Amino acid sequence: MNGDGLNDGGPGPAHPDESATVQAQALLPMIWADPQHMPEQLAFFAVRRFGPRAVASVARRKQRKPLAGDDELRRDAIAHGTRMTIADGAALGGPFMVLMPVSFVAALLSQARMVLELAVLAGHDARSERRVADLLVLQDVYPSTEAATGALNEVKRHPPGGRGRLPRRTRWSLVVRMAEILGIMGGGEKRGRLQQVVSTALIVALFLVGMVLPLIWVPALAAIYRQNTLRLGAKAVQYYTPGAAGDRISKRKRFVHVPRAAGIAAILRVLCLAVVPFVAAAAVVLAGIRLAGGFWGTALIVLVVLSLLAAGAWFVHHRRSRRR
């Protein structure tokens, strides 16, 4: 690493209106070009693009709440980071599995931005390359900043785009690695082998069910992202401000509050979209309509088709809402 900053001729900071999903699409070619250093490329990119934005976000938050204490500002940063991780990372599944790398990278970038904001609140420069090593330690990629810094010396800053050049097995291993860092598959604190096997089995089962009923992924990933983003926020607070309120964050004692009304509305929307295919399938078979395979075959066909249509409608609505 050269110097204290990342102003080395690469892409500049993200535009304030650009979402993590848009940034993920810019980052993926670099990951495909340097797959063995996926976490490092993501951390470099996050500091480069979101470091300046983190500084501006903290400044705006302090302007809006001039009397807020440090704990309240940290709560706001973690609550916002949790909401953005859920919004950017839990939107894809089922027939949209081909877009899962974009979804995972967007979630990781949203978490990284939250960590950078917490660093700013602790008096650190979010634009410094030292935050790259911090991110890798907080994501459990390396055990210490010294180990991370040493490894980063061997990583290319801006690898050429590599889209479409990776074998399928390599791409799948990258997706699995992303899921591990996000805490979906065996990430976070070390767990026993049995816990890892059970966790992996549940994710595989959820994946298979999600291929038929894609909306199952939305609430499931939202819950996983919420838990693990709060855990990451707690680690970051303790990392940058030892003795601060990180313990209360990790124990969920109302330290971070995602608005209840918004959560209930999201659950109701998902339940509505998930229940409609079941109701429609029941209505079709009870009306005596038979497509193939008798009673159960007709019910399954209607259920799958309507579920895919509902997921498609939800996905289009989500994309339009994000653009607005």
NUPABA-321384 format. One record per residue (C-alpha): residue in three letters; chain; residue number from 1; x, y, z. Coordinates in steps of 0.2 Angstrom, whole numbers, plus 2048, in hexadecimal, padded with zeros to 3 digits. Layout:
<site nulo="ALA" rokol="A" paro="NUM" c1="X" c2="Y" c3="Z"/>
...
***
This chain:
<site nulo="MET" rokol="A" paro="1" c1="800" c2="800" c3="800"/>
<site nulo="ASN" rokol="A" paro="2" c1="807" c2="811" c3="7FC"/>
<site nulo="GLY" rokol="A" paro="3" c1="804" c2="821" c3="806"/>
<site nulo="ASP" rokol="A" paro="4" c1="7F6" c2="824" c3="812"/>
<site nulo="GLY" rokol="A" paro="5" c1="7E8" c2="826" c3="806"/>
<site nulo="LEU" rokol="A" paro="6" c1="7E1" c2="81D" c3="7F7"/>
<site nulo="ASN" rokol="A" paro="7" c1="7E2" c2="82B" c3="7EA"/>
<site nulo="ASP" rokol="A" paro="8" c1="7EC" c2="820" c3="7DE"/>
<site nulo="GLY" rokol="A" paro="9" c1="7E3" c2="824" c3="7CE"/>
<site nulo="GLY" rokol="A" paro="10" c1="7D5" c2="818" c3="7D0"/>
<site nulo="PRO" rokol="A" paro="11" c1="7C2" c2="81B" c3="7D0"/>
<site nulo="GLY" rokol="A" paro="12" c1="7BD" c2="82A" c3="7DA"/>
<site nulo="PRO" rokol="A" paro="13" c1="7B1" c2="82A" c3="7E9"/>
<site nulo="ALA" rokol="A" paro="14" c1="79F" c2="825" c3="7E6"/>
<site nulo="HIS" rokol="A" paro="15" c1="792" c2="832" c3="7E1"/>
<site nulo="PRO" rokol="A" paro="16" c1="786" c2="835" c3="7EF"/>
<site nulo="ASP" rokol="A" paro="17" c1="777" c2="82E" c3="7E6"/>
<site nulo="GLU" rokol="A" paro="18" c1="780" c2="81E" c3="7E0"/>
<site nulo="SER" rokol="A" paro="19" c1="77A" c2="80F" c3="7EA"/>
<site nulo="ALA" rokol="A" paro="20" c1="785" c2="800" c3="7F0"/>
<site nulo="THR" rokol="A" paro="21" c1="77D" c2="7F6" c3="7E2"/>
<site nulo="VAL" rokol="A" paro="22" c1="783" c2="801" c3="7D5"/>
<site nulo="GLN" rokol="A" paro="23" c1="795" c2="801" c3="7DD"/>
<site nulo="ALA" rokol="A" paro="24" c1="794" c2="7EE" c3="7DE"/>
<site nulo="GLN" rokol="A" paro="25" c1="792" c2="7ED" c3="7CB"/>
<site nulo="ALA" rokol="A" paro="26" c1="7A2" c2="7F8" c3="7C9"/>
<site nulo="LEU" rokol="A" paro="27" c1="7AC" c2="7ED" c3="7D6"/>
<site nulo="LEU" rokol="A" paro="28" c1="7A7" c2="7DC" c3="7CF"/>
<site nulo="PRO" rokol="A" paro="29" c1="7B3" c2="7DC" c3="7C0"/>
<site nulo="MET" rokol="A" paro="30" c1="7C2" c2="7E0" c3="7CC"/>
<site nulo="ILE" rokol="A" paro="31" c1="7BD" c2="7D1" c3="7D7"/>
<site nulo="TRP" rokol="A" paro="32" c1="7BB" c2="7C5" c3="7C7"/>
<site nulo="ALA" rokol="A" paro="33" c1="7CD" c2="7CB" c3="7C2"/>
<site nulo="ASP" rokol="A" paro="34" c1="7D4" c2="7C8" c3="7D3"/>
<site nulo="PRO" rokol="A" paro="35" c1="7C9" c2="7BA" c3="7DB"/>
<site nulo="GLN" rokol="A" paro="36" c1="7D6" c2="7B4" c3="7E8"/>
<site nulo="HIS" rokol="A" paro="37" c1="7D6" c2="7C6" c3="7F0"/>
<site nulo="MET" rokol="A" paro="38" c1="7C3" c2="7C9" c3="7F0"/>
<site nulo="PRO" rokol="A" paro="39" c1="7C2" c2="7D0" c3="802"/>
<site nulo="GLU" rokol="A" paro="40" c1="7D1" c2="7DB" c3="7FF"/>
<site nulo="GLN" rokol="A" paro="41" c1="7CB" c2="7E2" c3="7EE"/>
<site nulo="LEU" rokol="A" paro="42" c1="7BA" c2="7E6" c3="7F7"/>
<site nulo="ALA" rokol="A" paro="43" c1="7C2" c2="7EF" c3="805"/>
<site nulo="PHE" rokol="A" paro="44" c1="7CD" c2="7F9" c3="7FA"/>
<site nulo="PHE" rokol="A" paro="45" c1="7BE" c2="7FE" c3="7EF"/>
<site nulo="ALA" rokol="A" paro="46" c1="7B3" c2="802" c3="7FF"/>
<site nulo="VAL" rokol="A" paro="47" c1="7C0" c2="80E" c3="806"/>
<site nulo="ARG" rokol="A" paro="48" c1="7C3" c2="816" c3="7F5"/>
<site nulo="ARG" rokol="A" paro="49" c1="7B1" c2="818" c3="7F1"/>
<site nulo="PHE" rokol="A" paro="50" c1="7A8" c2="81A" c3="802"/>
<site nulo="GLY" rokol="A" paro="51" c1="7B6" c2="822" c3="80C"/>
<site nulo="PRO" rokol="A" paro="52" c1="7B2" c2="834" c3="807"/>
<site nulo="ARG" rokol="A" paro="53" c1="79F" c2="830" c3="808"/>
<site nulo="ALA" rokol="A" paro="54" c1="7A1" c2="82A" c3="81A"/>
<site nulo="VAL" rokol="A" paro="55" c1="7A9" c2="83A" c3="81F"/>
<site nulo="ALA" rokol="A" paro="56" c1="79B" c2="844" c3="817"/>
<site nulo="SER" rokol="A" paro="57" c1="78D" c2="839" c3="81E"/>
<site nulo="VAL" rokol="A" paro="58" c1="794" c2="83B" c3="830"/>
<site nulo="ALA" rokol="A" paro="59" c1="795" c2="84E" c3="82D"/>
<site nulo="ARG" rokol="A" paro="60" c1="783" c2="84F" c3="827"/>
<site nulo="ARG" rokol="A" paro="61" c1="77E" c2="844" c3="836"/>
<site nulo="LYS" rokol="A" paro="62" c1="786" c2="850" c3="842"/>
<site nulo="GLN" rokol="A" paro="63" c1="77E" c2="85F" c3="83A"/>
<site nulo="ARG" rokol="A" paro="64" c1="76D" c2="857" c3="83C"/>
<site nulo="LYS" rokol="A" paro="65" c1="770" c2="852" c3="84E"/>
<site nulo="PRO" rokol="A" paro="66" c1="77C" c2="85F" c3="855"/>
<site nulo="LEU" rokol="A" paro="67" c1="778" c2="85A" c3="867"/>
<site nulo="ALA" rokol="A" paro="68" c1="77A" c2="847" c3="864"/>
<site nulo="GLY" rokol="A" paro="69" c1="787" c2="83E" c3="86E"/>
<site nulo="ASP" rokol="A" paro="70" c1="793" c2="831" c3="867"/>
<site nulo="ASP" rokol="A" paro="71" c1="788" c2="822" c3="86C"/>
<site nulo="GLU" rokol="A" paro="72" c1="779" c2="829" c3="862"/>
<site nulo="LEU" rokol="A" paro="73" c1="783" c2="82D" c3="853"/>
<site nulo="ARG" rokol="A" paro="74" c1="78A" c2="81B" c3="853"/>
<site nulo="ARG" rokol="A" paro="75" c1="778" c2="815" c3="855"/>
<site nulo="ASP" rokol="A" paro="76" c1="773" c2="81F" c3="846"/>
<site nulo="ALA" rokol="A" paro="77" c1="782" c2="819" c3="83B"/>
<site nulo="ILE" rokol="A" paro="78" c1="77F" c2="807" c3="840"/>
<site nulo="ALA" rokol="A" paro="79" c1="76C" c2="808" c3="83D"/>
<site nulo="HIS" rokol="A" paro="80" c1="76E" c2="810" c3="82C"/>
<site nulo="GLY" rokol="A" paro="81" c1="77C" c2="803" c3="827"/>
<site nulo="THR" rokol="A" paro="82" c1="770" c2="7F5" c3="82D"/>
<site nulo="ARG" rokol="A" paro="83" c1="762" c2="7FB" c3="822"/>
<site nulo="MET" rokol="A" paro="84" c1="76C" c2="7FE" c3="813"/>
<site nulo="THR" rokol="A" paro="85" c1="774" c2="7ED" c3="814"/>
<site nulo="ILE" rokol="A" paro="86" c1="763" c2="7E5" c3="815"/>
<site nulo="ALA" rokol="A" paro="87" c1="75D" c2="7F0" c3="806"/>
<site nulo="ASP" rokol="A" paro="88" c1="76C" c2="7EC" c3="7FB"/>
<site nulo="GLY" rokol="A" paro="89" c1="76F" c2="7DA" c3="800"/>
<site nulo="ALA" rokol="A" paro="90" c1="75E" c2="7D2" c3="803"/>
<site nulo="ALA" rokol="A" paro="91" c1="756" c2="7D6" c3="7F3"/>
<site nulo="LEU" rokol="A" paro="92" c1="75B" c2="7C8" c3="7E8"/>
<site nulo="GLY" rokol="A" paro="93" c1="758" c2="7B5" c3="7E8"/>
<site nulo="GLY" rokol="A" paro="94" c1="74F" c2="7A7" c3="7DF"/>
<site nulo="PRO" rokol="A" paro="95" c1="74F" c2="7AB" c3="7CC"/>
<site nulo="PHE" rokol="A" paro="96" c1="75B" c2="7B9" c3="7CF"/>
<site nulo="MET" rokol="A" paro="97" c1="769" c2="7AE" c3="7D6"/>
<site nulo="VAL" rokol="A" paro="98" c1="773" c2="7B3" c3="7C7"/>
<site nulo="LEU" rokol="A" paro="99" c1="774" c2="7C5" c3="7CF"/>
<site nulo="MET" rokol="A" paro="100" c1="779" c2="7BE" c3="7E0"/>
<site nulo="PRO" rokol="A" paro="101" c1="78B" c2="7C4" c3="7DF"/>
<site nulo="VAL" rokol="A" paro="102" c1="785" c2="7D6" c3="7DC"/>
<site nulo="SER" rokol="A" paro="103" c1="779" c2="7D4" c3="7EB"/>
<site nulo="PHE" rokol="A" paro="104" c1="787" c2="7CD" c3="7F7"/>
<site nulo="VAL" rokol="A" paro="105" c1="794" c2="7DA" c3="7F2"/>
<site nulo="ALA" rokol="A" paro="106" c1="787" c2="7E8" c3="7F4"/>
<site nulo="ALA" rokol="A" paro="107" c1="784" c2="7E2" c3="806"/>
<site nulo="LEU" rokol="A" paro="108" c1="796" c2="7E1" c3="80A"/>
<site nulo="LEU" rokol="A" paro="109" c1="799" c2="7F3" c3="803"/>
<site nulo="SER" rokol="A" paro="110" c1="78A" c2="7F9" c3="80E"/>
<site nulo="GLN" rokol="A" paro="111" c1="792" c2="7F1" c3="81D"/>
<site nulo="ALA" rokol="A" paro="112" c1="7A3" c2="7F8" c3="818"/>
<site nulo="ARG" rokol="A" paro="113" c1="79C" c2="80A" c3="817"/>
<site nulo="MET" rokol="A" paro="114" c1="794" c2="808" c3="829"/>
<site nulo="VAL" rokol="A" paro="115" c1="7A5" c2="803" c3="82F"/>
<site nulo="LEU" rokol="A" paro="116" c1="7AD" c2="812" c3="827"/>
<site nulo="GLU" rokol="A" paro="117" c1="7A0" c2="81E" c3="82F"/>
<site nulo="LEU" rokol="A" paro="118" c1="7A4" c2="816" c3="840"/>
<site nulo="ALA" rokol="A" paro="119" c1="7B7" c2="819" c3="83D"/>
<site nulo="VAL" rokol="A" paro="120" c1="7B3" c2="82B" c3="839"/>
<site nulo="LEU" rokol="A" paro="121" c1="7A9" c2="82D" c3="849"/>
<site nulo="ALA" rokol="A" paro="122" c1="7B8" c2="826" c3="852"/>
<site nulo="GLY" rokol="A" paro="123" c1="7C3" c2="834" c3="84B"/>
<site nulo="HIS" rokol="A" paro="124" c1="7CB" c2="829" c3="83D"/>
<site nulo="ASP" rokol="A" paro="125" c1="7CD" c2="82E" c3="82B"/>
<site nulo="ALA" rokol="A" paro="126" c1="7C1" c2="823" c3="820"/>
<site nulo="ARG" rokol="A" paro="127" c1="7CC" c2="827" c3="811"/>
<site nulo="SER" rokol="A" paro="128" c1="7DC" c2="820" c3="818"/>
<site nulo="GLU" rokol="A" paro="129" c1="7E2" c2="80F" c3="811"/>
<site nulo="ARG" rokol="A" paro="130" c1="7E3" c2="80A" c3="824"/>
<site nulo="ARG" rokol="A" paro="131" c1="7D1" c2="807" c3="823"/>
<site nulo="VAL" rokol="A" paro="132" c1="7D3" c2="7FA" c3="816"/>
<site nulo="ALA" rokol="A" paro="133" c1="7DC" c2="7EF" c3="823"/>
<site nulo="ASP" rokol="A" paro="134" c1="7CF" c2="7F3" c3="830"/>
<site nulo="LEU" rokol="A" paro="135" c1="7C1" c2="7ED" c3="825"/>
<site nulo="LEU" rokol="A" paro="136" c1="7CA" c2="7DD" c3="822"/>
<site nulo="VAL" rokol="A" paro="137" c1="7CD" c2="7DA" c3="835"/>
<site nulo="LEU" rokol="A" paro="138" c1="7BB" c2="7DE" c3="839"/>
<site nulo="GLN" rokol="A" paro="139" c1="7B5" c2="7D2" c3="82B"/>
<site nulo="ASP" rokol="A" paro="140" c1="7C0" c2="7C4" c3="833"/>
<site nulo="VAL" rokol="A" paro="141" c1="7CA" c2="7C3" c3="823"/>
<site nulo="TYR" rokol="A" paro="142" c1="7DA" c2="7C6" c3="82D"/>
<site nulo="PRO" rokol="A" paro="143" c1="7DE" c2="7C4" c3="840"/>
<site nulo="SER" rokol="A" paro="144" c1="7E7" c2="7D5" c3="842"/>
<site nulo="THR" rokol="A" paro="145" c1="7EA" c2="7E5" c3="839"/>
<site nulo="GLU" rokol="A" paro="146" c1="7FC" c2="7E0" c3="837"/>
<site nulo="ALA" rokol="A" paro="147" c1="7F8" c2="7D0" c3="82E"/>
<site nulo="ALA" rokol="A" paro="148" c1="7EB" c2="7D9" c3="823"/>
<site nulo="THR" rokol="A" paro="149" c1="7F8" c2="7E7" c3="81F"/>
<site nulo="GLY" rokol="A" paro="150" c1="805" c2="7DB" c3="81A"/>
<site nulo="ALA" rokol="A" paro="151" c1="7F9" c2="7D1" c3="80F"/>
<site nulo="LEU" rokol="A" paro="152" c1="7F3" c2="7E1" c3="806"/>
<site nulo="ASN" rokol="A" paro="153" c1="805" c2="7E5" c3="800"/>
<site nulo="GLU" rokol="A" paro="154" c1="803" c2="7D7" c3="7F4"/>
<site nulo="VAL" rokol="A" paro="155" c1="7F2" c2="7DC" c3="7ED"/>
<site nulo="LYS" rokol="A" paro="156" c1="7EF" c2="7E5" c3="7DD"/>
<site nulo="ARG" rokol="A" paro="157" c1="7E6" c2="7F5" c3="7DF"/>
<site nulo="HIS" rokol="A" paro="158" c1="7DC" c2="7F6" c3="7CF"/>
<site nulo="PRO" rokol="A" paro="159" c1="7DC" c2="7E5" c3="7C6"/>
<site nulo="PRO" rokol="A" paro="160" c1="7D6" c2="7E5" c3="7B4"/>
<site nulo="GLY" rokol="A" paro="161" c1="7C4" c2="7E0" c3="7B2"/>
<site nulo="GLY" rokol="A" paro="162" c1="7C1" c2="7CD" c3="7B1"/>
<site nulo="ARG" rokol="A" paro="163" c1="7AF" c2="7CB" c3="7AE"/>
<site nulo="GLY" rokol="A" paro="164" c1="7AA" c2="7BB" c3="7A6"/>
<site nulo="ARG" rokol="A" paro="165" c1="7BB" c2="7B3" c3="7A8"/>
<site nulo="LEU" rokol="A" paro="166" c1="7B9" c2="7A8" c3="7B7"/>
<site nulo="PRO" rokol="A" paro="167" c1="7B4" c2="796" c3="7B8"/>
<site nulo="ARG" rokol="A" paro="168" c1="7A4" c2="792" c3="7C0"/>
<site nulo="ARG" rokol="A" paro="169" c1="7AC" c2="78A" c3="7CF"/>
<site nulo="THR" rokol="A" paro="170" c1="7B6" c2="799" c3="7D2"/>
<site nulo="ARG" rokol="A" paro="171" c1="7A7" c2="7A4" c3="7D1"/>
<site nulo="TRP" rokol="A" paro="172" c1="79E" c2="799" c3="7DD"/>
<site nulo="SER" rokol="A" paro="173" c1="7AC" c2="799" c3="7EA"/>
<site nulo="LEU" rokol="A" paro="174" c1="7AC" c2="7AC" c3="7E9"/>
<site nulo="VAL" rokol="A" paro="175" c1="799" c2="7AD" c3="7ED"/>
<site nulo="VAL" rokol="A" paro="176" c1="79C" c2="7A1" c3="7FB"/>
<site nulo="ARG" rokol="A" paro="177" c1="7AA" c2="7AB" c3="802"/>
<site nulo="MET" rokol="A" paro="178" c1="79F" c2="7BB" c3="801"/>
<site nulo="ALA" rokol="A" paro="179" c1="792" c2="7B2" c3="80A"/>
<site nulo="GLU" rokol="A" paro="180" c1="79E" c2="7AD" c3="818"/>
<site nulo="ILE" rokol="A" paro="181" c1="7A4" c2="7BF" c3="81A"/>
<site nulo="LEU" rokol="A" paro="182" c1="792" c2="7C4" c3="81B"/>
<site nulo="GLY" rokol="A" paro="183" c1="78E" c2="7B7" c3="829"/>
<site nulo="ILE" rokol="A" paro="184" c1="782" c2="7AD" c3="81E"/>
<site nulo="MET" rokol="A" paro="185" c1="78D" c2="79E" c3="81D"/>
<site nulo="GLY" rokol="A" paro="186" c1="799" c2="79B" c3="82C"/>
<site nulo="GLY" rokol="A" paro="187" c1="79F" c2="7AD" c3="82D"/>
<site nulo="GLY" rokol="A" paro="188" c1="7A2" c2="7B7" c3="83D"/>
<site nulo="GLU" rokol="A" paro="189" c1="7A8" c2="7B0" c3="84C"/>
<site nulo="LYS" rokol="A" paro="190" c1="7B0" c2="79F" c3="84B"/>
<site nulo="ARG" rokol="A" paro="191" c1="7A3" c2="791" c3="84E"/>
<site nulo="GLY" rokol="A" paro="192" c1="7A4" c2="77E" c3="850"/>
<site nulo="ARG" rokol="A" paro="193" c1="7A3" c2="772" c3="842"/>
<site nulo="LEU" rokol="A" paro="194" c1="792" c2="76C" c3="846"/>
<site nulo="GLN" rokol="A" paro="195" c1="78B" c2="77E" c3="846"/>
<site nulo="GLN" rokol="A" paro="196" c1="794" c2="781" c3="835"/>
<site nulo="VAL" rokol="A" paro="197" c1="78C" c2="772" c3="82E"/>
<site nulo="VAL" rokol="A" paro="198" c1="77B" c2="776" c3="834"/>
<site nulo="SER" rokol="A" paro="199" c1="77C" c2="788" c3="82E"/>
<site nulo="THR" rokol="A" paro="200" c1="782" c2="783" c3="81D"/>
<site nulo="ALA" rokol="A" paro="201" c1="774" c2="776" c3="81C"/>
<site nulo="LEU" rokol="A" paro="202" c1="767" c2="783" c3="820"/>
<site nulo="ILE" rokol="A" paro="203" c1="76E" c2="78F" c3="813"/>
<site nulo="VAL" rokol="A" paro="204" c1="76E" c2="781" c3="806"/>
<site nulo="ALA" rokol="A" paro="205" c1="75C" c2="77D" c3="80A"/>
<site nulo="LEU" rokol="A" paro="206" c1="757" c2="78F" c3="809"/>
<site nulo="PHE" rokol="A" paro="207" c1="760" c2="791" c3="7F8"/>
<site nulo="LEU" rokol="A" paro="208" c1="756" c2="782" c3="7F1"/>
<site nulo="VAL" rokol="A" paro="209" c1="745" c2="788" c3="7F8"/>
<site nulo="GLY" rokol="A" paro="210" c1="749" c2="799" c3="7F2"/>
<site nulo="MET" rokol="A" paro="211" c1="74B" c2="793" c3="7E0"/>
<site nulo="VAL" rokol="A" paro="212" c1="739" c2="78E" c3="7E1"/>
<site nulo="LEU" rokol="A" paro="213" c1="732" c2="79B" c3="7ED"/>
<site nulo="PRO" rokol="A" paro="214" c1="73F" c2="7AA" c3="7EA"/>
<site nulo="LEU" rokol="A" paro="215" c1="737" c2="7B6" c3="7F7"/>
<site nulo="ILE" rokol="A" paro="216" c1="73C" c2="7AA" c3="805"/>
<site nulo="TRP" rokol="A" paro="217" c1="74E" c2="7B2" c3="802"/>
<site nulo="VAL" rokol="A" paro="218" c1="748" c2="7C3" c3="806"/>
<site nulo="PRO" rokol="A" paro="219" c1="743" c2="7C2" c3="819"/>
<site nulo="ALA" rokol="A" paro="220" c1="750" c2="7B5" c3="81C"/>
<site nulo="LEU" rokol="A" paro="221" c1="75F" c2="7BF" c3="815"/>
<site nulo="ALA" rokol="A" paro="222" c1="758" c2="7CF" c3="81D"/>
<site nulo="ALA" rokol="A" paro="223" c1="758" c2="7C6" c3="82E"/>
<site nulo="ILE" rokol="A" paro="224" c1="76A" c2="7BF" c3="82C"/>
<site nulo="TYR" rokol="A" paro="225" c1="771" c2="7D0" c3="826"/>
<site nulo="ARG" rokol="A" paro="226" c1="769" c2="7D9" c3="834"/>
<site nulo="GLN" rokol="A" paro="227" c1="771" c2="7CE" c3="841"/>
<site nulo="ASN" rokol="A" paro="228" c1="782" c2="7CE" c3="839"/>
<site nulo="THR" rokol="A" paro="229" c1="782" c2="7E0" c3="835"/>
<site nulo="LEU" rokol="A" paro="230" c1="77F" c2="7E4" c3="847"/>
<site nulo="ARG" rokol="A" paro="231" c1="78C" c2="7D8" c3="84C"/>
<site nulo="LEU" rokol="A" paro="232" c1="799" c2="7E1" c3="840"/>
<site nulo="GLY" rokol="A" paro="233" c1="793" c2="7F2" c3="847"/>
<site nulo="ALA" rokol="A" paro="234" c1="797" c2="7EC" c3="859"/>
<site nulo="LYS" rokol="A" paro="235" c1="7A8" c2="7E6" c3="854"/>
<site nulo="ALA" rokol="A" paro="236" c1="7AC" c2="7F6" c3="84B"/>
<site nulo="VAL" rokol="A" paro="237" c1="7A7" c2="801" c3="85A"/>
<site nulo="GLN" rokol="A" paro="238" c1="7B2" c2="7F7" c3="866"/>
<site nulo="TYR" rokol="A" paro="239" c1="7C0" c2="7F7" c3="859"/>
<site nulo="TYR" rokol="A" paro="240" c1="7C0" c2="809" c3="857"/>
<site nulo="THR" rokol="A" paro="241" c1="7BA" c2="80F" c3="868"/>
<site nulo="PRO" rokol="A" paro="242" c1="7BE" c2="802" c3="875"/>
<site nulo="GLY" rokol="A" paro="243" c1="7B3" c2="802" c3="884"/>
<site nulo="ALA" rokol="A" paro="244" c1="7A5" c2="80B" c3="87A"/>
<site nulo="ALA" rokol="A" paro="245" c1="793" c2="804" c3="878"/>
<site nulo="GLY" rokol="A" paro="246" c1="798" c2="7F5" c3="86D"/>
<site nulo="ASP" rokol="A" paro="247" c1="792" c2="7E8" c3="879"/>
<site nulo="ARG" rokol="A" paro="248" c1="781" c2="7F0" c3="87A"/>
<site nulo="ILE" rokol="A" paro="249" c1="780" c2="7EF" c3="867"/>
<site nulo="SER" rokol="A" paro="250" c1="784" c2="7DD" c3="866"/>
<site nulo="LYS" rokol="A" paro="251" c1="777" c2="7D8" c3="873"/>
<site nulo="ARG" rokol="A" paro="252" c1="76A" c2="7E2" c3="86A"/>
<site nulo="LYS" rokol="A" paro="253" c1="764" c2="7EB" c3="879"/>
<site nulo="ARG" rokol="A" paro="254" c1="75B" c2="7F8" c3="86F"/>
<site nulo="PHE" rokol="A" paro="255" c1="76B" c2="800" c3="86A"/>
<site nulo="VAL" rokol="A" paro="256" c1="767" c2="7FF" c3="858"/>
<site nulo="HIS" rokol="A" paro="257" c1="755" c2="802" c3="853"/>
<site nulo="VAL" rokol="A" paro="258" c1="74F" c2="7FF" c3="841"/>
<site nulo="PRO" rokol="A" paro="259" c1="73E" c2="807" c3="840"/>
<site nulo="ARG" rokol="A" paro="260" c1="730" c2="7FB" c3="845"/>
<site nulo="ALA" rokol="A" paro="261" c1="723" c2="801" c3="838"/>
<site nulo="ALA" rokol="A" paro="262" c1="72F" c2="7FF" c3="82A"/>
<site nulo="GLY" rokol="A" paro="263" c1="733" c2="7ED" c3="82F"/>
<site nulo="ILE" rokol="A" paro="264" c1="721" c2="7E9" c3="831"/>
<site nulo="ALA" rokol="A" paro="265" c1="71D" c2="7F0" c3="820"/>
<site nulo="ALA" rokol="A" paro="266" c1="72B" c2="7E6" c3="818"/>
<site nulo="ILE" rokol="A" paro="267" c1="725" c2="7D6" c3="820"/>
<site nulo="LEU" rokol="A" paro="268" c1="713" c2="7D9" c3="81B"/>
<site nulo="ARG" rokol="A" paro="269" c1="719" c2="7DC" c3="809"/>
<site nulo="VAL" rokol="A" paro="270" c1="723" c2="7CC" c3="808"/>
<site nulo="LEU" rokol="A" paro="271" c1="715" c2="7C2" c3="811"/>
<site nulo="CYS" rokol="A" paro="272" c1="709" c2="7C8" c3="804"/>
<site nulo="LEU" rokol="A" paro="273" c1="713" c2="7C4" c3="7F5"/>
<site nulo="ALA" rokol="A" paro="274" c1="717" c2="7B3" c3="7FD"/>
<site nulo="VAL" rokol="A" paro="275" c1="706" c2="7AE" c3="801"/>
<site nulo="VAL" rokol="A" paro="276" c1="6FD" c2="7B3" c3="7F1"/>
<site nulo="PRO" rokol="A" paro="277" c1="705" c2="7A5" c3="7E7"/>
<site nulo="PHE" rokol="A" paro="278" c1="6FF" c2="798" c3="7F4"/>
<site nulo="VAL" rokol="A" paro="279" c1="6EE" c2="79F" c3="7F4"/>
<site nulo="ALA" rokol="A" paro="280" c1="6ED" c2="7A0" c3="7E1"/>
<site nulo="ALA" rokol="A" paro="281" c1="6F4" c2="78E" c3="7E0"/>
<site nulo="ALA" rokol="A" paro="282" c1="6E6" c2="788" c3="7EC"/>
<site nulo="ALA" rokol="A" paro="283" c1="6D9" c2="791" c3="7E2"/>
<site nulo="VAL" rokol="A" paro="284" c1="6DE" c2="789" c3="7D2"/>
<site nulo="VAL" rokol="A" paro="285" c1="6DE" c2="777" c3="7D8"/>
<site nulo="LEU" rokol="A" paro="286" c1="6CE" c2="779" c3="7E2"/>
<site nulo="ALA" rokol="A" paro="287" c1="6C6" c2="780" c3="7D2"/>
<site nulo="GLY" rokol="A" paro="288" c1="6C9" c2="76F" c3="7CA"/>
<site nulo="ILE" rokol="A" paro="289" c1="6D6" c2="776" c3="7BE"/>
<site nulo="ARG" rokol="A" paro="290" c1="6E4" c2="769" c3="7B9"/>
<site nulo="LEU" rokol="A" paro="291" c1="6F4" c2="76D" c3="7B0"/>
<site nulo="ALA" rokol="A" paro="292" c1="6FF" c2="75F" c3="7B2"/>
<site nulo="GLY" rokol="A" paro="293" c1="703" c2="752" c3="7BF"/>
<site nulo="GLY" rokol="A" paro="294" c1="6F1" c2="752" c3="7C7"/>
<site nulo="PHE" rokol="A" paro="295" c1="6ED" c2="75C" c3="7D6"/>
<site nulo="TRP" rokol="A" paro="296" c1="6FE" c2="75E" c3="7DE"/>
<site nulo="GLY" rokol="A" paro="297" c1="707" c2="761" c3="7CD"/>
<site nulo="THR" rokol="A" paro="298" c1="6FB" c2="76F" c3="7C9"/>
<site nulo="ALA" rokol="A" paro="299" c1="6FD" c2="776" c3="7DA"/>
<site nulo="LEU" rokol="A" paro="300" c1="710" c2="776" c3="7D8"/>
<site nulo="ILE" rokol="A" paro="301" c1="710" c2="77D" c3="7C7"/>
<site nulo="VAL" rokol="A" paro="302" c1="705" c2="78C" c3="7CC"/>
<site nulo="LEU" rokol="A" paro="303" c1="70E" c2="78F" c3="7DC"/>
<site nulo="VAL" rokol="A" paro="304" c1="71F" c2="790" c3="7D3"/>
<site nulo="VAL" rokol="A" paro="305" c1="71A" c2="79A" c3="7C5"/>
<site nulo="LEU" rokol="A" paro="306" c1="710" c2="7A7" c3="7CF"/>
<site nulo="SER" rokol="A" paro="307" c1="71E" c2="7A8" c3="7DC"/>
<site nulo="LEU" rokol="A" paro="308" c1="72B" c2="7AC" c3="7CE"/>
<site nulo="LEU" rokol="A" paro="309" c1="71F" c2="7B9" c3="7C7"/>
<site nulo="ALA" rokol="A" paro="310" c1="71D" c2="7C1" c3="7D8"/>
<site nulo="ALA" rokol="A" paro="311" c1="730" c2="7C1" c3="7DB"/>
<site nulo="GLY" rokol="A" paro="312" c1="732" c2="7C9" c3="7CA"/>
<site nulo="ALA" rokol="A" paro="313" c1="725" c2="7D6" c3="7CE"/>
<site nulo="TRP" rokol="A" paro="314" c1="72D" c2="7D9" c3="7DF"/>
<site nulo="PHE" rokol="A" paro="315" c1="73F" c2="7DA" c3="7D7"/>
<site nulo="VAL" rokol="A" paro="316" c1="739" c2="7E7" c3="7CA"/>
<site nulo="HIS" rokol="A" paro="317" c1="731" c2="7F2" c3="7D7"/>
<site nulo="HIS" rokol="A" paro="318" c1="740" c2="7F1" c3="7E2"/>
<site nulo="ARG" rokol="A" paro="319" c1="74C" c2="7F6" c3="7D4"/>
<site nulo="ARG" rokol="A" paro="320" c1="740" c2="805" c3="7CF"/>
<site nulo="SER" rokol="A" paro="321" c1="73F" c2="80B" c3="7E1"/>
<site nulo="ARG" rokol="A" paro="322" c1="752" c2="80A" c3="7E3"/>
<site nulo="ARG" rokol="A" paro="323" c1="754" c2="815" c3="7D3"/>
<site nulo="ARG" rokol="A" paro="324" c1="748" c2="822" c3="7DA"/>
***
